[in-house]
Amino acid sequence: MSLRGRVSAGLLTLLAGAAYAGPVLDRIKQSGRIVIAHRDASVPFSYLDEYGRPVGYAIDLCLRFTEVIRKKLAMPELTVVYLPVTSATRINVIADGKADLECESTTNTAERRQKVAFTVPHFITGTRFLVRADSQISELRDFEQKTLVSTVGTTDLKAITQVNKERLLRMNVGEVPDHAKGIEMVEKAKADGFALNDVLLYGLMAARPDPSALKVVGKYLTIDPLGIMLSRTDTEFKQLVNDEMKRLIRSREAYAIYDRWFMQPIPPKYRSLNLPMNYLTRDFWKYPSTELPN
């Protein structure tokens, strides 16, 4: 091959590499797989169906992103690998490159953005409280000298710990390893309440044998934008995923995905949440952005 031919071939190789330059896109291209981190019981965002397969609102969104990535990398065969995570492990699997997308109900915070990035929010919610239906508790101050628990590694636990100290509520704040344990403690009267973002509380209730034995109370203690986590170091990957999220919103495809998981019966056996999109999410989606309101 002539010198000109070798230079041309080299340029073509560089240009081909530039098409998917970046640590995440490179990893996906080289391995032939994309790794999606998920939860096992965050109904309806990310949970396991009757066959043990990850499903949910956030999973559906991530599968849309996966299709865009497949086309971008010109990979007819792109294997999706699912990696289970917990509240305590989910951030590090993205920061350490063990997963490419984390698809559930994780709150976008300034502290977390030191390690990871987030997509345009797919839901905006806030911390409220799950109590037994016969409980007299109706707001945060009613938990004074009572036991309020939340899941380890969540913004909800951080919020109730902070407000307990600042307002001198003398609550017994406890942490539980997962959402299932939190709701179980309330049902068995081992805790007076379970603090979590309200949409997850409604999802957890829908999965219980007797949802009418529980209720969600209180005003929002926090405002939490939930997003898909991804690497903060791969600019092209972030833009690719966020552009698709914005397209889904503007085309209203995201609204149809929302309705499937929040307005219809949740497979395999959960009743519908009957939860219309709240004003926080609806208003934010008018001008979808990764820039969050103050």
PLY file of the C-alpha trace (Angstrom):
ply
format ascii 1.0
element vertex 294
property float x
property float y
property float z
element edge 293
property int vertex1
property int vertex2
end_header
0.00 0.00 0.00
1.26 3.50 -0.86
1.99 6.09 1.79
-1.15 7.99 0.73
-3.17 4.79 1.04
-1.80 4.06 4.50
-2.58 7.63 5.64
-6.13 7.39 4.24
-6.68 4.05 5.95
-5.39 5.51 9.20
-7.72 8.47 8.92
-10.69 6.19 8.31
-9.79 4.21 11.42
-9.54 7.38 13.50
-12.84 8.67 12.15
-14.54 5.37 12.88
-13.18 5.48 16.43
-14.35 9.07 16.85
-17.90 7.98 16.09
-18.04 6.28 19.46
-15.21 7.95 21.35
-15.66 7.97 25.11
-15.19 5.46 27.94
-18.79 4.18 28.04
-19.40 4.01 24.31
-15.97 2.43 23.83
-16.75 -0.18 26.48
-20.09 -1.01 24.91
-18.60 -1.24 21.42
-15.74 -3.47 22.53
-17.82 -5.79 24.73
-20.90 -5.99 22.55
-23.13 -5.48 25.56
-24.77 -2.74 27.59
-25.16 -3.20 31.34
-28.34 -1.90 32.97
-28.41 -1.63 36.75
-31.85 -2.22 38.27
-33.75 -2.79 41.53
-35.83 -5.80 42.49
-38.74 -4.08 44.27
-39.06 -0.41 43.22
-42.55 -0.77 41.76
-43.37 0.55 39.18
-39.96 1.95 38.23
-37.75 -1.13 38.39
-38.71 -4.54 39.78
-38.80 -8.24 38.92
-41.79 -9.82 37.19
-43.10 -13.33 37.80
-40.27 -14.76 35.67
-37.56 -12.85 37.51
-37.07 -10.37 34.65
-36.43 -6.67 35.34
-39.41 -4.57 34.21
-40.86 -1.15 34.95
-41.21 2.45 33.88
-37.48 3.26 34.15
-36.55 -0.04 32.48
-38.77 0.80 29.49
-37.05 4.18 29.13
-33.61 2.57 29.33
-34.53 0.06 26.64
-35.40 3.02 24.38
-31.98 4.48 25.12
-30.38 1.13 24.35
-31.94 1.10 20.89
-30.53 4.56 20.14
-27.09 3.45 21.35
-27.28 0.33 19.18
-27.97 2.46 16.11
-25.28 4.98 17.01
-22.65 2.26 17.25
-24.02 0.40 14.20
-24.33 -2.80 16.22
-27.12 -5.09 14.95
-26.47 -7.36 17.93
-26.22 -5.56 21.27
-26.73 -7.73 24.34
-28.53 -6.22 27.33
-27.11 -7.44 30.65
-28.99 -6.69 33.88
-27.14 -5.99 37.12
-29.11 -5.90 40.41
-28.21 -3.09 42.81
-29.36 -1.69 46.16
-29.69 1.86 47.48
-26.22 1.48 48.97
-24.47 0.11 45.84
-26.19 1.84 42.92
-24.00 4.95 42.69
-20.68 3.12 42.74
-21.62 0.67 39.99
-21.99 3.65 37.64
-19.02 5.59 38.99
-16.80 2.49 38.73
-17.96 1.60 35.20
-19.61 -1.69 36.22
-22.92 -0.57 34.69
-23.72 1.84 31.87
-27.20 2.97 32.94
-28.91 2.79 36.34
-32.62 2.50 35.72
-34.89 3.01 38.71
-35.96 5.84 41.01
-32.74 7.59 42.04
-32.87 11.24 43.12
-30.62 13.70 41.34
-28.66 15.60 44.02
-25.63 17.89 43.95
-23.73 15.45 46.16
-24.37 12.53 43.80
-23.41 14.62 40.76
-19.87 14.66 42.12
-19.67 11.00 41.09
-22.31 10.44 38.40
-24.55 12.26 35.94
-28.32 12.15 35.48
-30.71 12.33 32.57
-33.60 14.74 32.27
-35.89 13.77 35.19
-38.43 11.08 34.36
-40.44 11.80 37.51
-40.44 14.52 40.16
-41.68 13.52 43.58
-40.86 14.05 47.25
-40.58 12.44 50.67
-43.84 11.56 52.44
-44.79 8.95 55.03
-46.40 5.51 54.97
-48.41 4.63 58.09
-51.05 2.09 59.07
-54.59 3.00 58.04
-55.70 3.23 61.67
-52.82 5.56 62.61
-53.62 9.05 63.94
-50.45 10.39 62.30
-51.19 12.87 59.53
-48.05 15.01 59.30
-44.37 15.05 60.20
-44.70 16.61 63.65
-47.00 13.76 64.71
-43.94 11.48 64.68
-42.51 13.25 67.74
-41.17 10.60 70.14
-42.23 7.90 67.66
-40.26 5.62 65.31
-39.81 6.70 61.69
-37.63 4.56 59.42
-36.24 4.93 55.91
-34.04 2.98 53.52
-30.27 3.21 53.89
-28.55 5.26 51.18
-31.64 7.33 50.28
-32.19 11.07 50.29
-35.31 10.37 52.35
-33.26 9.01 55.26
-30.94 12.00 55.07
-33.91 14.40 55.07
-35.68 12.94 58.10
-32.41 12.73 60.05
-31.71 16.38 59.35
-35.21 17.66 60.13
-35.32 15.60 63.34
-32.20 17.40 64.53
-33.19 20.87 63.33
-36.76 20.82 64.69
-35.95 18.90 67.88
-38.69 16.36 67.14
-37.07 13.64 69.25
-38.04 11.00 66.70
-36.43 7.60 66.79
-35.02 7.61 63.25
-34.03 4.17 62.00
-32.57 2.82 58.78
-33.70 -0.34 57.00
-31.75 -2.29 54.36
-34.45 -2.12 51.68
-37.96 -0.86 50.94
-39.58 -4.23 51.64
-38.24 -4.20 55.21
-39.54 -0.68 55.78
-43.13 -1.45 54.80
-43.00 -4.71 56.75
-41.99 -2.86 59.93
-44.98 -0.55 59.58
-47.39 -3.44 58.96
-46.07 -5.30 62.02
-46.18 -2.13 64.18
-42.40 -2.22 64.70
-42.27 1.31 63.26
-44.84 4.09 63.26
-43.95 5.23 59.77
-41.77 4.65 56.72
-40.35 7.69 54.88
-39.79 7.43 51.13
-40.78 9.32 48.00
-44.53 9.02 47.69
-44.70 7.35 44.29
-42.61 4.45 45.59
-44.83 4.24 48.65
-47.90 3.92 46.42
-46.13 1.23 44.41
-45.19 -0.69 47.53
-48.77 -0.49 48.80
-50.12 -1.83 45.51
-47.97 -4.92 45.91
-49.23 -5.77 49.43
-51.97 -8.34 50.14
-54.15 -5.63 51.73
-53.28 -2.12 50.49
-56.24 -0.66 52.39
-54.41 -1.40 55.66
-51.93 1.38 54.82
-52.01 5.03 53.81
-49.64 7.79 52.69
-49.72 11.01 54.71
-48.01 14.36 55.11
-46.88 17.22 52.89
-43.76 16.87 50.78
-40.70 17.09 53.02
-38.43 17.28 49.95
-38.76 17.81 46.20
-36.89 15.02 44.43
-36.19 14.90 40.67
-35.70 11.24 39.71
-33.44 10.44 36.79
-31.48 7.68 35.08
-27.89 7.60 36.35
-24.98 7.41 33.91
-21.31 8.26 33.68
-20.31 11.89 34.23
-17.10 11.47 32.21
-18.51 10.48 28.80
-19.96 13.67 27.31
-21.08 12.08 24.06
-22.88 9.25 25.85
-24.67 11.71 28.14
-25.81 13.82 25.20
-26.97 10.80 23.23
-29.14 9.55 26.10
-30.47 12.97 27.06
-31.33 13.84 23.46
-33.41 10.67 23.29
-35.15 11.46 26.60
-36.04 14.92 25.30
-37.31 13.41 22.05
-39.50 10.94 23.94
-41.01 13.80 25.94
-41.57 16.13 22.99
-43.07 13.37 20.83
-45.25 12.41 23.83
-44.02 8.81 23.66
-42.83 9.27 27.26
-46.39 10.12 28.29
-47.62 6.82 26.85
-44.89 4.95 28.74
-45.92 6.82 31.89
-49.59 5.88 31.45
-48.69 2.23 31.00
-47.05 2.07 34.42
-49.03 4.57 36.48
-52.56 4.50 35.05
-53.02 0.82 34.16
-52.75 -2.43 36.17
-49.09 -3.18 36.85
-47.93 -6.61 35.68
-47.98 -9.31 36.80
-50.63 -8.92 39.50
-50.58 -5.44 41.00
-53.60 -3.14 40.79
-53.28 0.18 39.00
-51.80 3.06 40.96
-54.27 5.41 39.22
-51.67 8.12 39.61
-51.99 10.88 36.99
-48.80 12.77 36.24
-48.28 15.35 38.99
-47.91 19.06 38.26
-44.19 19.00 39.15
-43.34 16.50 36.39
-45.86 17.89 33.92
-44.58 21.46 34.22
-40.93 20.44 34.04
-41.54 18.41 30.89
-42.80 21.51 29.08
-39.15 22.53 28.76
-37.17 19.33 29.47
-33.63 19.96 30.63
-30.88 18.53 32.81
-30.74 21.93 34.54
-32.81 21.60 37.69
-34.89 24.37 39.26
-33.53 25.92 42.47
0 1
1 2
2 3
3 4
4 5
5 6
6 7
7 8
8 9
9 10
10 11
11 12
12 13
13 14
14 15
15 16
16 17
17 18
18 19
19 20
20 21
21 22
22 23
23 24
24 25
25 26
26 27
27 28
28 29
29 30
30 31
31 32
32 33
33 34
34 35
35 36
36 37
37 38
38 39
39 40
40 41
41 42
42 43
43 44
44 45
45 46
46 47
47 48
48 49
49 50
50 51
51 52
52 53
53 54
54 55
55 56
56 57
57 58
58 59
59 60
60 61
61 62
62 63
63 64
64 65
65 66
66 67
67 68
68 69
69 70
70 71
71 72
72 73
73 74
74 75
75 76
76 77
77 78
78 79
79 80
80 81
81 82
82 83
83 84
84 85
85 86
86 87
87 88
88 89
89 90
90 91
91 92
92 93
93 94
94 95
95 96
96 97
97 98
98 99
99 100
100 101
101 102
102 103
103 104
104 105
105 106
106 107
107 108
108 109
109 110
110 111
111 112
112 113
113 114
114 115
115 116
116 117
117 118
118 119
119 120
120 121
121 122
122 123
123 124
124 125
125 126
126 127
127 128
128 129
129 130
130 131
131 132
132 133
133 134
134 135
135 136
136 137
137 138
138 139
139 140
140 141
141 142
142 143
143 144
144 145
145 146
146 147
147 148
148 149
149 150
150 151
151 152
152 153
153 154
154 155
155 156
156 157
157 158
158 159
159 160
160 161
161 162
162 163
163 164
164 165
165 166
166 167
167 168
168 169
169 170
170 171
171 172
172 173
173 174
174 175
175 176
176 177
177 178
178 179
179 180
180 181
181 182
182 183
183 184
184 185
185 186
186 187
187 188
188 189
189 190
190 191
191 192
192 193
193 194
194 195
195 196
196 197
197 198
198 199
199 200
200 201
201 202
202 203
203 204
204 205
205 206
206 207
207 208
208 209
209 210
210 211
211 212
212 213
213 214
214 215
215 216
216 217
217 218
218 219
219 220
220 221
221 222
222 223
223 224
224 225
225 226
226 227
227 228
228 229
229 230
230 231
231 232
232 233
233 234
234 235
235 236
236 237
237 238
238 239
239 240
240 241
241 242
242 243
243 244
244 245
245 246
246 247
247 248
248 249
249 250
250 251
251 252
252 253
253 254
254 255
255 256
256 257
257 258
258 259
259 260
260 261
261 262
262 263
263 264
264 265
265 266
266 267
267 268
268 269
269 270
270 271
271 272
272 273
273 274
274 275
275 276
276 277
277 278
278 279
279 280
280 281
281 282
282 283
283 284
284 285
285 286
286 287
287 288
288 289
289 290
290 291
291 292
292 293
